[in-house]
Structures are given as C-alpha cells and as structure tokens.
Amino acid sequence: MFFRPPFPPDFPLSSARPFPVVAVEPVSPALRRIVAVAMVALHFGVIWALLQIAPVRQAVGEVMPILVELVAPPAPPQPEVAPPPPPKPVQAPPPPRHVVTVKPKPVPVQQPVFVAPPPPPEPVPVAEPEPSPAPPQAPAQPAVAAGPLSPPAPPPAPPAPKTVSISAVSYLTPPVLHYPNISRRMGEAGRVHVRVLVDTQGLPRETVVVRSSGYARLDESALATVRATRFKPYTENGVARPFWVVMPLIFEMES
C-alpha cells in the first residue's frame, strides 16, 4: 500500500517536488486483536481508578438509581382479582301452611207456616119452592140379570204323535250306518234300537236308545245315523202328522 499526500489547490504543479513514497505494511489480524483487548482493558482500568475516588463513587451511586429507573420497563399491572361472590343465603323452607277449613254454617231450615183457611161463610137460608105435583110414572119393566161373561174356549190341543211301524215309513234321505273302525278292530257287534220323533216336515226331533248293543261307540254311531236321516212326512186324511218310530240298526262283522 502506498500513501500519497494531497496537494493544495493553488499549489503549482510545475514547482512541485515529488514526495517520497512510504510503504506501509499491512497489520496482521493477531495484532488487531491484541490492540482491541488492550484498549478495552485500558478503559476498564480508567473506570476502576475513577470509582476509587470518593466523590466520583458518590456521584455514580446517586446517578445509577435514576438510570435504572429510566431504563427499566415498568412492571405490568397485575390484574385485579375479583373477590369471590358471597355465598347465597340458604333459604329456610317456608313453614307449612295450616289450611283452615271453614265449614259452612248450616242454613236454618224454615218450617213451613201453615195458614189456617178462613172459615166458610155461613149459608144464607133460601126459601124452598113449593113442590109441584109429580107426573104419573110408567110401570118399570123388570131388568134382565146379565150373567158373567165366559172366557173364550182354548183351541183344541193337537193330537198326540202316534207310533207307526218301521214298514210304514218312507225316506227322503235313507239312513247310512257307519261302523266305527275301532269297533271293527276290537270285534264289537250288536243291534241298537233307536226311538225317534219325526215332525210334520220329516225332521228327527228326539232320539233315544231303547235297546243298547252293549257298546257305547255303537250306540253313539246309531244315534248319529238316525239324526242324519230325512223322513217323508206322515199324513192322515191329507194332513201331515208327527209320529214315533223305532228303527233297528244292526252292526255285524262280515265273515
């Protein structure tokens, strides 16, 4: 590096002499660090020496609180803590009300007042007219005594159903005898006589077993057969009459 001193503006260039050029060696980085440390140490030494003087120390002690007070940021205000709400007063339950039932006063029942009727006026005497002569009366005819009315005669009772023989009976639906299977397997057989009352329309109205086969199943089958039978109405002189008939029903095993 070369350093050339400047010339004044009014300096004539013709009379100027050349200055010698001084060569300056560059400063090493280590030297720079040493110089910087020495300057810092020098400053600290000067400050320490000044603090050893009593007036300076007192002045610094008076100034420092002011500087700290100006530099330090103000502390943030603490939030005000709201006081806790007062506890709610516990309300005592209201005292039970005594319900006073006011009974209605009985209304006095007024007794009916009976007012006596006024006495009837005394009859005024009336002059009785003289009786006139009565006209001659015709002789009264003797009244005929009316006898008690007799009730109407009841209608004649229908004649009792007569019993006819089985040979005089005709059928609209002839009887169909049903032999129970269980009776066949058990070998039950026999004859059942059923007495039946047939009305004027040929329908069986009453059925009764007058002679049993000795087996309840066969008797019930015979009654069911008669109830399912339809007879031709029995007539006398062209008039239908109810009748009784005894029907023999035979249950026998086939050989």
Backbone bond lengths (Angstrom), bond angles and torsions (degrees), N, CA, C in turn:
res aa  C-N    CA-C-N  psi(-1)  N-CA   C-N-CA  omega(-1)  CA-C   N-CA-C  phi
1 M - - - 1.460 - - 1.520 106.80 -
2 F 1.340 115.55 138.50 1.467 121.83 179.94 1.488 108.35 -120.95
3 F 1.370 116.90 145.65 1.462 123.04 -179.88 1.509 107.83 -118.54
4 R 1.328 114.75 125.12 1.469 120.03 177.91 1.505 107.85 -116.51
5 P 1.374 118.53 118.88 1.468 120.00 179.48 1.515 110.80 -69.09
6 P 1.320 117.72 144.38 1.478 120.98 179.79 1.519 110.85 -75.07
7 F 1.337 113.09 157.09 1.462 119.95 177.72 1.499 109.12 -101.99
8 P 1.310 117.25 148.12 1.477 118.73 173.25 1.513 110.16 -65.70
9 P 1.361 117.44 156.31 1.468 118.77 -175.65 1.514 113.80 -67.10
10 D 1.304 117.12 -29.39 1.465 118.80 -178.27 1.529 112.61 -94.72
11 F 1.259 115.67 11.90 1.473 118.19 -179.07 1.518 108.31 -81.98
12 P 1.352 115.59 125.80 1.467 117.68 -178.98 1.514 110.27 -71.51
13 L 1.259 112.71 133.00 1.438 117.68 -177.73 1.523 112.06 -73.77
14 S 1.303 113.92 -23.83 1.462 115.81 -177.31 1.512 112.17 -70.27
15 S 1.367 115.86 -34.91 1.458 119.08 -178.75 1.512 112.95 -91.20
16 A 1.264 118.06 2.25 1.477 120.94 -176.86 1.500 110.13 -76.02
17 R 1.331 110.02 141.25 1.453 116.73 177.65 1.517 108.22 -105.26
18 P 1.177 113.05 146.13 1.469 114.84 178.44 1.514 110.75 -73.14
19 F 1.372 113.70 133.86 1.465 119.71 177.73 1.510 108.46 -84.00
20 P 1.290 110.01 154.41 1.470 111.16 177.84 1.535 110.25 -73.58
21 V 1.238 115.90 141.64 1.476 122.54 -179.81 1.512 108.18 -87.46
22 V 1.403 113.79 124.32 1.465 120.02 -178.74 1.532 108.10 -100.30
23 A 1.220 114.13 128.47 1.488 118.51 179.51 1.517 109.41 -91.62
24 V 1.344 117.31 123.67 1.484 123.65 -179.63 1.524 108.16 -107.62
25 E 1.321 113.88 124.70 1.461 117.93 179.92 1.539 110.27 -78.59
26 P 1.248 119.36 142.11 1.488 121.67 178.75 1.519 110.97 -67.14
27 V 1.382 114.48 145.01 1.471 121.92 -179.46 1.523 108.48 -82.31
28 S 1.320 113.71 134.46 1.474 117.70 -179.29 1.530 110.66 -76.98
29 P 1.308 119.28 156.71 1.480 121.81 179.31 1.511 113.09 -63.19
30 A 1.308 119.21 -32.64 1.470 120.64 179.69 1.511 110.39 -66.01
31 L 1.356 114.87 -40.17 1.457 117.98 178.69 1.518 111.56 -64.67
32 R 1.321 116.29 -37.74 1.470 119.73 178.31 1.524 110.68 -61.50
33 R 1.299 117.98 -41.79 1.462 120.38 -179.00 1.513 110.52 -66.33
34 I 1.320 116.66 -39.31 1.468 119.90 179.86 1.520 110.17 -63.89
35 V 1.347 116.32 -43.10 1.468 120.44 179.36 1.520 110.60 -63.14
36 A 1.345 118.16 -41.41 1.473 120.66 -179.47 1.516 110.87 -65.06
37 V 1.324 117.66 -42.10 1.475 120.54 179.85 1.517 110.14 -65.65
38 A 1.344 116.47 -38.87 1.466 119.33 179.48 1.509 111.41 -64.65
39 M 1.333 117.88 -38.99 1.462 121.06 179.14 1.521 110.64 -66.88
40 V 1.301 118.06 -41.16 1.467 120.02 178.97 1.515 110.05 -65.00
41 A 1.332 117.17 -42.21 1.462 119.59 179.26 1.514 110.99 -64.84
42 L 1.347 116.05 -37.39 1.454 119.49 177.54 1.514 111.19 -62.44
43 H 1.337 117.58 -42.36 1.473 120.56 179.04 1.522 110.48 -63.43
44 F 1.307 117.04 -45.55 1.464 118.80 179.43 1.526 111.48 -63.15
45 G 1.322 116.52 -36.37 1.461 119.00 178.73 1.506 112.02 -65.89
46 V 1.336 115.57 -40.68 1.462 119.00 177.96 1.517 110.41 -64.08
47 I 1.318 117.37 -43.55 1.473 120.01 -179.51 1.511 110.29 -64.94
48 W 1.304 117.74 -39.43 1.476 119.89 -179.70 1.520 110.67 -66.33
49 A 1.354 115.82 -39.27 1.465 119.39 178.97 1.515 111.14 -65.09
50 L 1.318 116.58 -38.58 1.471 119.53 177.98 1.512 111.05 -65.87
51 L 1.343 117.24 -38.04 1.463 119.23 -178.52 1.516 111.73 -69.32
52 Q 1.338 118.73 -15.42 1.446 120.59 177.89 1.513 111.83 -77.11
53 I 1.294 117.69 -15.21 1.472 121.42 177.66 1.515 107.19 -82.71
54 A 1.367 117.48 131.01 1.483 122.38 -174.94 1.515 112.78 -62.32
55 P 1.359 120.00 -47.79 1.486 117.58 -179.72 1.516 112.55 -61.16
56 V 1.358 115.92 -39.66 1.471 118.03 -179.89 1.515 110.33 -66.06
57 R 1.340 116.99 -40.71 1.469 120.02 179.59 1.525 110.81 -62.74
58 Q 1.360 116.30 -39.86 1.472 118.93 179.66 1.515 110.88 -66.89
59 A 1.342 115.42 -41.31 1.475 118.40 179.58 1.518 111.36 -64.77
60 V 1.339 115.75 -39.72 1.476 118.29 178.22 1.511 110.51 -65.83
61 G 1.380 116.40 -38.39 1.477 118.60 178.42 1.508 112.80 -64.60
62 E 1.356 116.66 -33.19 1.471 118.46 177.89 1.511 111.79 -75.20
63 V 1.331 117.71 -32.33 1.472 120.46 -176.32 1.522 111.73 -81.21
64 M 1.302 118.25 -31.31 1.465 120.27 -174.30 1.522 113.77 -61.49
65 P 1.339 118.56 -43.88 1.486 115.59 177.77 1.499 112.80 -60.59
66 I 1.373 115.61 -34.49 1.473 117.40 -179.92 1.509 109.68 -67.25
67 L 1.367 116.76 -42.20 1.455 118.54 -179.99 1.528 111.16 -64.97
68 V 1.305 115.80 -41.87 1.465 118.77 179.28 1.504 110.61 -64.48
69 E 1.296 114.58 -36.90 1.465 117.79 -178.65 1.509 111.24 -69.10
70 L 1.366 117.02 -32.98 1.462 119.79 -179.32 1.515 111.18 -79.65
71 V 1.345 115.71 -35.63 1.452 117.96 -174.95 1.526 111.99 -81.31
72 A 1.338 116.45 -38.72 1.478 118.46 -174.69 1.518 110.67 -64.99
73 P 1.328 118.01 132.11 1.485 119.79 178.70 1.524 110.09 -70.42
74 P 1.288 115.70 146.33 1.485 118.63 179.55 1.529 110.12 -65.10
75 A 1.291 112.71 140.40 1.483 117.80 178.62 1.525 110.03 -66.86
76 P 1.329 116.37 137.46 1.487 117.50 179.61 1.525 110.34 -63.95
77 P 1.299 115.07 140.53 1.486 117.68 -179.64 1.524 109.56 -66.73
78 Q 1.292 114.04 133.26 1.462 119.13 178.09 1.530 109.95 -72.94
79 P 1.325 114.91 137.33 1.486 116.50 -179.52 1.521 110.61 -65.35
80 E 1.278 111.80 139.47 1.460 117.68 178.34 1.531 109.68 -71.24
81 V 1.279 114.91 126.37 1.471 120.54 179.01 1.521 108.15 -84.02
82 A 1.309 113.82 118.73 1.476 117.40 -179.89 1.514 109.35 -67.17
83 P 1.279 116.41 135.91 1.480 118.49 178.92 1.524 110.05 -63.84
84 P 1.301 117.01 143.49 1.485 118.80 179.21 1.521 110.92 -60.48
85 P 1.327 115.72 142.47 1.474 117.56 -179.86 1.515 110.43 -64.04
86 P 1.274 114.48 143.15 1.484 117.52 179.50 1.520 110.13 -63.30
87 P 1.295 117.65 143.15 1.488 119.68 178.66 1.515 111.50 -61.43
88 K 1.318 112.49 140.61 1.462 117.71 179.39 1.525 109.91 -66.85
89 P 1.268 114.53 134.91 1.489 116.50 178.76 1.521 109.91 -65.96
90 V 1.286 114.56 135.10 1.471 120.67 178.44 1.525 108.25 -75.47
91 Q 1.311 112.87 116.64 1.462 117.39 179.99 1.517 109.66 -79.61
92 A 1.259 113.39 126.63 1.471 118.47 177.15 1.519 109.35 -71.08
93 P 1.324 117.55 140.84 1.479 118.69 178.46 1.518 110.78 -59.78
94 P 1.310 115.31 140.15 1.476 117.59 -179.63 1.517 110.25 -62.32
95 P 1.271 114.75 143.44 1.485 117.84 178.81 1.515 110.62 -62.20
96 P 1.300 116.85 143.38 1.477 119.08 179.83 1.523 111.61 -60.42
97 R 1.299 111.33 134.79 1.461 117.07 179.26 1.521 110.12 -79.54
98 H 1.247 113.53 131.42 1.458 118.94 176.46 1.528 107.72 -88.45
99 V 1.315 113.24 107.66 1.459 118.30 -179.55 1.518 108.18 -79.95
100 V 1.255 113.54 117.91 1.471 119.46 179.93 1.516 107.37 -96.79
101 T 1.282 114.40 114.61 1.465 119.96 179.10 1.521 108.71 -84.94
102 V 1.288 112.91 118.49 1.468 118.01 -179.73 1.513 107.99 -90.99
103 K 1.252 114.98 112.17 1.456 119.18 178.74 1.525 109.35 -76.64
104 P 1.308 115.18 133.29 1.472 116.20 179.42 1.525 110.56 -66.69
105 K 1.276 111.84 138.71 1.467 117.06 179.15 1.528 109.58 -67.98
106 P 1.273 115.59 133.07 1.476 117.01 178.74 1.527 111.33 -63.62
107 V 1.293 112.35 129.90 1.466 118.32 179.52 1.521 108.03 -79.33
108 P 1.261 116.00 122.60 1.484 117.18 -179.83 1.521 110.80 -62.88
109 V 1.296 113.07 128.84 1.464 119.34 179.52 1.525 108.46 -80.24
110 Q 1.290 112.26 121.46 1.468 116.56 179.91 1.521 109.94 -76.35
111 Q 1.266 113.89 126.22 1.453 119.19 177.08 1.524 109.18 -72.23
112 P 1.303 115.43 134.76 1.470 116.61 178.93 1.536 110.84 -63.04
113 V 1.265 112.20 137.51 1.475 119.42 179.90 1.519 107.93 -96.10
114 F 1.246 114.12 117.14 1.463 119.52 179.16 1.532 108.34 -89.84
115 V 1.290 113.92 121.23 1.477 119.80 178.75 1.521 107.48 -98.14
116 A 1.252 114.19 123.09 1.474 118.64 -179.75 1.513 109.73 -66.62
117 P 1.329 116.41 132.50 1.477 117.90 179.82 1.540 110.04 -65.83
118 P 1.280 114.84 150.88 1.484 117.32 179.42 1.534 110.47 -65.37
119 P 1.263 116.97 146.37 1.488 119.74 179.10 1.518 111.04 -61.53
120 P 1.314 116.19 139.39 1.478 118.15 -179.87 1.538 110.59 -62.40
121 P 1.304 114.84 147.29 1.494 117.01 179.33 1.537 111.01 -67.00
122 E 1.223 112.61 145.04 1.471 117.80 179.32 1.524 109.82 -64.63
123 P 1.343 116.22 134.95 1.484 117.88 -179.33 1.539 111.46 -65.21
124 V 1.285 112.02 139.62 1.479 118.71 178.32 1.525 108.02 -86.09
125 P 1.242 119.06 125.10 1.486 120.62 179.43 1.516 111.33 -61.08
126 V 1.331 113.76 127.64 1.469 120.40 -179.80 1.523 107.89 -109.10
127 A 1.260 113.82 139.01 1.481 118.44 -179.42 1.510 109.53 -71.64
128 E 1.298 118.48 123.56 1.454 123.43 -179.64 1.537 109.57 -75.80
129 P 1.355 116.32 131.50 1.489 117.80 177.76 1.529 110.61 -72.86
130 E 1.221 114.08 156.05 1.469 119.12 179.84 1.518 109.40 -72.31
131 P 1.318 117.72 134.32 1.473 119.66 -179.78 1.518 111.27 -67.08
132 S 1.346 114.01 135.69 1.467 120.02 177.60 1.521 108.76 -89.02
133 P 1.274 118.58 155.11 1.470 120.70 -179.34 1.519 111.32 -64.90
134 A 1.330 116.82 129.87 1.466 122.13 -178.19 1.506 110.24 -72.75
135 P 1.360 117.83 141.72 1.473 120.20 177.52 1.518 109.99 -70.28
136 P 1.294 117.24 155.64 1.473 120.24 -179.79 1.527 110.39 -66.89
137 Q 1.311 117.19 133.16 1.466 122.77 -178.77 1.518 110.43 -93.31
138 A 1.336 114.21 144.09 1.464 120.06 178.47 1.515 108.22 -75.62
139 P 1.290 117.37 148.88 1.473 119.85 179.26 1.530 111.05 -63.92
140 A 1.313 115.46 130.72 1.480 120.82 -178.17 1.505 110.20 -73.32
141 Q 1.345 113.43 137.94 1.461 119.25 178.58 1.527 109.11 -82.20
142 P 1.279 117.11 143.37 1.474 119.05 179.97 1.533 110.78 -66.52
143 A 1.339 115.45 130.19 1.475 120.79 -179.30 1.512 109.97 -75.68
144 V 1.317 113.72 141.01 1.457 120.00 179.62 1.534 107.70 -86.79
145 A 1.277 117.52 121.38 1.468 121.59 -179.17 1.524 109.93 -68.89
146 A 1.355 114.75 123.81 1.476 120.11 -179.88 1.518 109.26 -84.60
147 G 1.315 117.06 127.06 1.462 121.44 179.70 1.534 112.08 -78.53
148 P 1.302 119.67 163.97 1.475 122.18 179.23 1.520 111.36 -66.75
149 L 1.359 114.96 139.67 1.465 120.39 179.95 1.520 109.53 -72.30
150 S 1.313 117.57 129.41 1.461 122.03 179.80 1.523 109.34 -85.26
151 P 1.359 119.73 140.48 1.470 121.69 178.47 1.510 110.06 -66.20
152 P 1.352 116.62 154.59 1.468 118.93 179.76 1.528 110.63 -64.25
153 A 1.276 114.81 144.43 1.467 120.39 -178.12 1.518 109.71 -68.21
154 P 1.335 119.01 136.19 1.466 120.73 178.69 1.515 110.48 -65.85
155 P 1.322 116.49 152.15 1.470 118.76 178.98 1.517 109.91 -63.66
156 P 1.291 116.80 149.23 1.467 119.55 -178.88 1.524 110.74 -63.39
157 A 1.312 117.05 138.73 1.464 121.89 179.62 1.517 110.07 -67.59
158 P 1.343 115.78 142.74 1.467 117.81 178.57 1.518 109.62 -64.66
159 P 1.285 116.41 148.62 1.465 118.89 -179.61 1.521 110.85 -64.67
160 A 1.298 116.93 146.62 1.462 121.75 179.69 1.523 109.85 -65.91
161 P 1.355 117.04 143.93 1.468 119.00 178.99 1.527 110.31 -60.67
162 K 1.293 114.99 135.29 1.452 119.73 179.14 1.519 109.61 -93.53
163 T 1.301 116.30 158.21 1.460 122.30 178.41 1.516 109.00 -95.88
164 V 1.305 116.29 126.86 1.462 122.05 -179.59 1.520 107.86 -114.31
165 S 1.318 115.21 160.67 1.465 120.27 178.92 1.519 109.86 -79.44
166 I 1.300 115.87 156.83 1.449 121.05 -178.78 1.517 111.88 -63.88
167 S 1.347 117.24 -24.71 1.472 119.85 -179.87 1.517 111.90 -72.19
168 A 1.378 118.07 -19.99 1.463 120.72 -179.45 1.526 112.15 -91.49
169 V 1.295 117.51 5.24 1.474 121.42 -175.98 1.519 109.11 -99.60
170 S 1.356 114.39 135.40 1.469 121.22 174.10 1.541 107.94 -115.76
171 Y 1.328 115.06 156.68 1.468 119.74 -174.70 1.520 110.69 -121.15
172 L 1.343 114.37 141.81 1.461 120.36 166.01 1.530 110.05 -89.41
173 T 1.342 116.62 -38.10 1.468 123.14 172.61 1.517 106.48 -127.87
174 P 1.320 118.82 102.17 1.470 120.37 -174.86 1.526 110.97 -66.32
175 P 1.337 116.86 157.40 1.465 120.26 179.77 1.520 111.14 -70.44
176 V 1.345 115.29 138.94 1.470 122.80 177.01 1.524 106.18 -120.32
177 L 1.341 116.15 109.97 1.454 121.19 -174.91 1.528 110.18 -79.20
178 H 1.339 115.64 131.90 1.469 121.49 178.67 1.521 108.45 -108.77
179 Y 1.342 114.84 120.39 1.460 120.95 -179.71 1.537 107.40 -93.11
180 P 1.326 119.16 115.82 1.472 119.82 -179.44 1.527 110.91 -60.74
181 N 1.332 116.73 138.38 1.468 121.19 -178.93 1.518 111.89 -64.33
182 I 1.344 115.80 -39.96 1.459 117.77 -179.49 1.522 111.36 -65.27
183 S 1.374 115.60 -32.47 1.471 118.36 176.70 1.523 110.58 -68.29
184 R 1.338 116.92 -35.77 1.466 119.47 177.29 1.525 109.94 -63.97
185 R 1.359 116.31 -45.05 1.459 118.60 -177.38 1.523 111.75 -65.77
186 M 1.343 115.17 -33.81 1.463 118.89 -178.36 1.525 112.25 -88.95
187 G 1.342 117.41 0.40 1.459 121.08 177.02 1.515 114.04 72.38
188 E 1.358 117.95 29.69 1.463 121.36 179.16 1.525 109.14 -82.83
189 A 1.318 117.09 131.31 1.474 122.28 179.68 1.522 107.77 -149.85
190 G 1.348 115.49 161.40 1.458 118.98 178.96 1.503 111.52 161.32
191 R 1.343 115.59 -178.24 1.458 123.29 -178.45 1.533 107.63 -118.77
192 V 1.360 115.45 134.64 1.469 122.16 179.93 1.520 107.51 -120.79
193 H 1.349 116.82 129.31 1.462 121.76 174.23 1.529 107.68 -106.72
194 V 1.348 115.98 122.14 1.467 122.52 -178.06 1.521 108.19 -116.07
195 R 1.335 116.15 126.61 1.470 121.56 175.97 1.524 107.06 -96.79
196 V 1.355 116.00 128.13 1.454 121.07 -173.60 1.520 109.09 -130.16
197 L 1.362 116.05 140.43 1.468 122.52 174.50 1.512 107.33 -100.94
198 V 1.356 115.52 121.50 1.459 121.81 -178.70 1.516 107.89 -106.89
199 D 1.374 117.23 131.22 1.467 120.12 -178.89 1.513 110.10 -84.51
200 T 1.351 115.39 -174.05 1.474 120.52 -175.20 1.523 112.12 -70.45
201 Q 1.343 117.64 -13.65 1.461 120.30 178.35 1.521 112.54 -98.18
202 G 1.334 116.78 1.81 1.455 120.14 177.54 1.515 113.87 85.87
203 L 1.359 118.33 16.83 1.458 121.24 -179.92 1.519 110.06 -101.26
204 P 1.333 118.63 138.85 1.463 120.96 177.52 1.530 110.11 -72.78
205 R 1.350 116.20 125.50 1.458 121.50 -178.29 1.521 112.20 -102.92
206 E 1.307 118.35 -37.14 1.458 122.45 179.77 1.521 108.54 -134.93
207 T 1.314 115.48 138.69 1.469 121.41 177.08 1.516 108.07 -135.20
208 V 1.334 115.87 136.37 1.451 121.13 179.85 1.524 108.42 -147.61
209 V 1.330 116.55 141.21 1.467 121.66 178.31 1.530 107.95 -84.05
210 V 1.339 116.42 116.35 1.467 120.31 178.61 1.527 111.15 -96.65
211 R 1.324 117.61 -16.38 1.461 121.66 176.24 1.521 107.47 -146.73
212 S 1.327 117.03 118.34 1.461 122.08 -175.20 1.515 110.73 -89.24
213 S 1.325 114.24 154.69 1.464 120.48 175.56 1.522 111.47 -83.77
214 G 1.314 117.16 -10.70 1.452 120.85 -176.05 1.516 113.42 94.56
215 Y 1.344 117.56 -3.35 1.464 122.57 179.82 1.533 108.16 -129.29
216 A 1.308 115.50 124.83 1.472 119.48 -176.12 1.522 111.28 -63.56
217 R 1.340 117.89 -36.10 1.460 119.96 -179.24 1.519 110.97 -64.19
218 L 1.330 117.30 -40.65 1.471 119.51 179.27 1.518 110.81 -69.01
219 D 1.349 118.53 -37.74 1.466 120.41 178.93 1.530 110.76 -64.33
220 E 1.351 117.37 -42.86 1.472 119.80 179.60 1.521 111.00 -65.99
221 S 1.320 117.92 -38.02 1.466 120.07 177.62 1.520 111.12 -64.73
222 A 1.346 118.20 -37.19 1.467 121.17 178.19 1.522 110.97 -66.34
223 L 1.344 117.99 -42.73 1.471 120.36 178.28 1.526 110.91 -63.03
224 A 1.337 118.12 -41.32 1.463 120.45 178.86 1.520 111.11 -64.58
225 T 1.329 117.10 -35.00 1.472 120.25 178.58 1.518 110.91 -65.45
226 V 1.346 117.73 -43.86 1.472 120.89 -178.80 1.525 110.66 -67.34
227 R 1.349 117.53 -38.17 1.473 119.35 -178.96 1.522 111.86 -67.37
228 A 1.330 117.76 -25.51 1.467 120.61 178.94 1.518 112.83 -87.43
229 T 1.318 118.22 -2.86 1.472 122.08 -178.27 1.524 109.66 -83.78
230 R 1.343 117.07 143.49 1.461 122.68 174.93 1.530 107.57 -117.14
231 F 1.354 115.13 125.21 1.462 121.56 -175.50 1.517 110.28 -100.05
232 K 1.309 114.07 156.95 1.461 120.46 171.33 1.520 107.92 -82.26
233 P 1.369 119.07 130.25 1.464 120.00 -176.69 1.532 111.19 -55.24
234 Y 1.343 114.50 141.70 1.474 121.44 178.20 1.527 107.51 -90.96
235 T 1.350 117.45 130.85 1.465 121.85 -176.09 1.519 109.84 -122.14
236 E 1.335 114.10 148.71 1.471 123.40 171.70 1.519 107.50 -132.01
237 N 1.326 115.64 122.17 1.468 121.57 -177.22 1.535 111.02 54.40
238 G 1.321 115.33 38.10 1.463 120.41 177.41 1.518 114.56 79.51
239 V 1.341 118.45 5.18 1.469 121.81 -178.82 1.528 108.05 -113.17
240 A 1.351 117.36 130.68 1.466 121.62 -179.92 1.520 109.56 -71.81
241 R 1.318 116.12 134.69 1.460 122.15 -178.78 1.539 108.62 -128.25
242 P 1.365 118.20 144.95 1.462 119.40 171.73 1.518 110.04 -73.25
243 F 1.306 116.97 156.46 1.464 119.38 -177.57 1.528 109.32 -152.89
244 W 1.337 113.39 160.89 1.459 122.55 173.32 1.517 108.77 -105.49
245 V 1.324 115.46 146.56 1.447 120.14 175.64 1.524 108.03 -150.47
246 V 1.327 116.14 143.88 1.461 121.97 177.17 1.525 107.84 -103.49
247 M 1.350 115.35 121.81 1.460 120.76 -176.80 1.526 108.80 -107.44
248 P 1.350 117.66 121.14 1.468 120.27 174.86 1.531 109.92 -86.52
249 L 1.322 115.98 130.68 1.466 121.97 178.61 1.525 107.27 -124.25
250 I 1.357 115.99 126.34 1.465 121.91 -172.53 1.523 109.27 -112.13
251 F 1.351 115.90 127.12 1.471 122.90 173.17 1.531 106.97 -111.19
252 E 1.338 116.18 111.43 1.460 119.37 179.51 1.518 109.00 -135.83
253 M 1.327 114.05 146.83 1.456 120.88 -179.07 1.521 109.52 -78.83
254 E 1.327 116.49 139.34 1.456 120.37 177.38 1.523 108.68 -77.50
255 S 1.327 115.51 134.08 1.475 120.11 -179.27 1.519 109.17 -80.03
